[in-house]
Amino acid sequence: MTTQFHGPPPGPWPAPPPFFPYPEAPRPVGELPYHRMALATGRHAWWRPLVGTLVLTVGVFLLMLVLVVVSEVAGAALDRPLDADDMRSWGGVGDTAISLLTIAVALPPVLLTARWIQARPAGTVSSVAGRLRWGWLARCLVPAAVLIVLSFGVSMLLPDSGDTQSTEWVGLPTFLAGLAVVCAGVPFQAAAEEYVFRGWLLQAAGAWVRWPWIAAVPQALLFAAAHGWGTVWGFADLVVFGVVCAMLAVRTGGLEAGIALHVLNNLMSMGVAAGIAGALESDETAADLDWVGAAVDIPMILLYAAAVLWLARRRRLRTISPPAPETPAPVAPTGARAAYGMPGPGVPGYGVPGYGAPAHAGRGAPPYGPPYAGPGPVPHGGTAPPPAPAAPPPSAPPSAPPTEPSTAAESAGTGGTGTAERADETGNGGPAAG
């Protein structure tokens, strides 16, 4: 014999727990500046930036080591000559390609570390919009190109304070090969440096501090140190570049401005070096800049920052993340859920938009499945239907009021009128019985 389930079974059962400890999804955090985007999903913990930085460092080191080993094994198999560091040399163009690729491999680990360690979308490293804003990046390329070409022309007119280098032409085939390698590799190399320093490191420090200046200075020092120690002027130029690009990331809400300047600056310097004999094979970096180069480069960086900020204000660029979605008001549980202390369907983790239904939910409409209408106990994940309302007791028909006995004369005098009046009083709609 089966029975319909309408609530908890009777009897001296123990009191149910006040709630079932199902984990709830954290609330997203909205309206954050760029350097605070590590807090976007509400999953931040003090250890995540530290562990993420360690994982990122190890991952990038392993990828670089793999590239070096592959280059050395292939060079030994092809009997390539050794350079001054006892490494297999592939010529100026080949060594440049390997060098650019060695830095570019840092880009995927940054995105994966943000996703896996900090439990946030990888696009939050790009901008507050959760993606790379290609339209804004294209607009930043215009002032960057103008100022880089202008600074290059000014530096050519100024006297060289260092040793005069050879400017022998390498020939058209070698120049085109070197230019193709530079154009293909520099965008990824420059973008990887921006994602590591102005992306991950800036947001890792911003997860602990609110002030962007405090978060911007450490990554700028590490950025300058990563280029090696050359001259004081070169180190200062790299620090200024790192600080300005970090502040542009905060004031514009993304890495696009820094990527545009970094890419075009490297394209100009390495593109010119591709046409000079021995320039690509040189070990000099931006850290070896002399005072003349720094005197031209630093004002160019500051002018670029002013132009980009003016464009951002003119276009009313969004510089903070969108507001967090609102949580619907919780619905009070009813029926068996109220008896067992289970939360209603408006609690986060139980079908709220953006979080998804829990794993214990049954088939059918989210989050609990369709109401159960069959015999027997309620299946796992189903819901019991509310008890049917009791039928109201049958009401007795209204009794007819007593009528005065009428004589035949009165009946004859009134005719149909008397019949109609009695029908209205009784509500029968027919002639009254005599």
TAGIPE-V913096 format. One record per backbone hydrogen bond with DSSP energy under -0.5 kcal/mol. NH is the residue of the N-H (numbers start at 1). CO is the residue of the C=O. E is the energy in kcal/mol with one decimal. If there is no record, write none. Layout:
NH,CO,E / NH,CO,E
This chain:
6,4,-0.5 / 13,11,-2.3 / 21,19,-0.5 / 22,20,-2.5 / 29,40,-2.6 / 31,321,-0.6 / 31,322,-1.1 / 34,319,-0.5 / 36,33,-1.5 / 37,34,-1.8 / 39,36,-1.9 / 40,37,-1.6 / 42,39,-1.1 / 48,45,-1.2 / 49,45,-0.6 / 51,47,-2.8 / 52,48,-2.8 / 53,49,-2.2 / 54,50,-2.1 / 55,51,-2.7 / 56,52,-2.7 / 57,53,-2.4 / 58,54,-2.4 / 59,55,-2.6 / 60,56,-2.6 / 61,57,-2.3 / 62,58,-2.3 / 63,59,-2.1 / 64,60,-2.5 / 65,61,-2.5 / 66,62,-2.2 / 67,63,-2.0 / 68,64,-2.4 / 69,65,-2.5 / 70,66,-2.4 / 71,67,-2.4 / 72,68,-2.6 / 73,69,-2.8 / 74,70,-2.5 / 75,71,-2.4 / 76,72,-2.5 / 77,73,-2.2 / 78,74,-1.9 / 79,76,-0.7 / 80,75,-3.1 / 83,87,-2.3 / 86,83,-1.8 / 89,81,-3.1 / 94,90,-0.8 / 95,91,-2.8 / 96,92,-1.7 / 97,93,-2.0 / 98,94,-2.2 / 99,95,-2.4 / 100,96,-2.5 / 101,97,-2.3 / 102,98,-2.2 / 103,99,-1.2 / 104,100,-2.3 / 105,101,-1.5 / 106,103,-1.6 / 107,104,-1.8 / 109,105,-0.7 / 110,106,-1.3 / 111,107,-1.5 / 112,108,-2.5 / 113,109,-2.5 / 114,110,-2.0 / 115,111,-1.6 / 116,112,-2.9 / 117,113,-2.2 / 118,113,-1.4 / 120,114,-1.6 / 124,121,-1.5 / 125,122,-1.7 / 126,123,-0.9 / 127,123,-1.6 / 128,253,-2.5 / 130,127,-1.3 / 133,131,-0.6 / 134,132,-1.3 / 137,133,-2.2 / 138,134,-2.3 / 139,135,-1.7 / 140,136,-1.8 / 141,137,-1.1 / 142,138,-0.6 / 142,139,-0.7 / 143,139,-0.7 / 144,140,-1.5 / 145,141,-2.5 / 146,142,-2.1 / 147,143,-2.4 / 148,144,-2.2 / 149,145,-2.2 / 150,146,-2.1 / 151,147,-2.6 / 152,148,-2.4 / 153,149,-2.2 / 154,150,-2.2 / 155,151,-2.6 / 156,152,-1.5 / 157,153,-0.9 / 157,154,-0.6 / 158,154,-1.2 / 161,159,-0.5 / 170,275,-1.3 / 175,171,-2.2 / 176,172,-2.7 / 177,173,-2.1 / 178,174,-2.5 / 179,175,-2.8 / 180,176,-2.2 / 181,177,-2.0 / 182,178,-2.3 / 183,179,-2.7 / 184,180,-1.9 / 185,181,-2.2 / 186,182,-2.6 / 189,185,-2.3 / 190,186,-3.2 / 191,187,-1.9 / 192,188,-2.2 / 193,189,-1.8 / 194,190,-2.0 / 195,191,-2.5 / 196,192,-2.1 / 197,193,-2.5 / 198,193,-0.5 / 198,194,-0.8 / 199,194,-1.1 / 200,195,-3.2 / 201,196,-2.4 / 202,197,-1.1 / 203,199,-2.1 / 204,200,-2.6 / 205,201,-2.1 / 206,202,-2.1 / 207,203,-1.0 / 208,205,-1.5 / 209,205,-1.6 / 215,211,-1.3 / 216,212,-1.8 / 217,213,-1.7 / 218,214,-0.7 / 219,215,-0.7 / 220,216,-1.4 / 221,217,-2.0 / 222,218,-2.2 / 223,219,-2.2 / 224,220,-2.2 / 225,221,-2.3 / 226,222,-2.0 / 227,223,-0.6 / 227,224,-0.8 / 228,225,-1.6 / 230,228,-0.7 / 231,287,-2.7 / 234,289,-0.7 / 235,231,-2.2 / 236,232,-2.5 / 237,233,-2.3 / 238,234,-2.0 / 239,235,-2.1 / 240,236,-2.4 / 241,237,-2.2 / 242,238,-2.5 / 243,239,-2.5 / 244,240,-2.6 / 245,241,-2.3 / 246,242,-1.8 / 247,243,-2.4 / 248,244,-2.2 / 249,245,-1.9 / 250,246,-1.8 / 251,247,-2.9 / 252,248,-2.1 / 253,249,-1.0 / 254,249,-0.8 / 255,126,-2.3 / 259,255,-2.5 / 260,256,-2.3 / 261,257,-2.0 / 262,258,-2.5 / 263,259,-2.8 / 264,260,-2.0 / 265,261,-2.2 / 266,262,-2.1 / 267,263,-2.5 / 268,264,-2.2 / 269,265,-2.1 / 270,266,-2.7 / 271,267,-2.0 / 272,268,-1.9 / 273,269,-1.7 / 274,270,-1.5 / 275,272,-1.1 / 276,273,-1.1 / 277,168,-3.0 / 279,276,-1.7 / 280,273,-0.5 / 280,276,-0.5 / 282,279,-0.9 / 288,285,-1.7 / 289,286,-1.3 / 294,290,-2.2 / 295,291,-2.1 / 296,292,-1.2 / 297,293,-2.8 / 298,294,-2.2 / 300,296,-1.2 / 301,297,-2.1 / 302,298,-2.1 / 303,299,-2.6 / 304,300,-2.2 / 305,301,-2.1 / 306,302,-2.1 / 307,303,-2.3 / 308,304,-2.5 / 309,305,-2.3 / 310,306,-1.9 / 311,307,-2.1 / 312,308,-2.5 / 313,309,-2.2 / 314,310,-2.2 / 315,311,-2.3 / 316,312,-0.5 / 316,313,-0.6 / 317,312,-2.4 / 321,32,-2.3 / 337,334,-1.3 / 339,335,-1.8 / 340,336,-2.0 / 341,338,-0.7 / 342,337,-2.5 / 347,344,-1.4 / 350,347,-2.0 / 351,356,-1.1 / 355,352,-2.2 / 356,352,-1.2 / 361,358,-1.4 / 362,381,-1.0 / 369,365,-2.6 / 370,363,-0.8 / 372,383,-4.0 / 376,3,-0.9 / 382,379,-1.9 / 383,370,-0.8 / 385,372,-0.9 / 411,407,-2.2 / 412,408,-2.1 / 413,409,-2.3 / 414,410,-2.4 / 415,411,-1.9 / 417,414,-1.6 / 419,415,-0.9 / 420,416,-2.1 / 421,417,-2.1 / 422,418,-2.0 / 423,419,-1.8 / 424,420,-1.9 / 425,421,-1.6 / 426,422,-2.1 / 427,423,-2.0 / 428,423,-0.5 / 429,423,-0.7
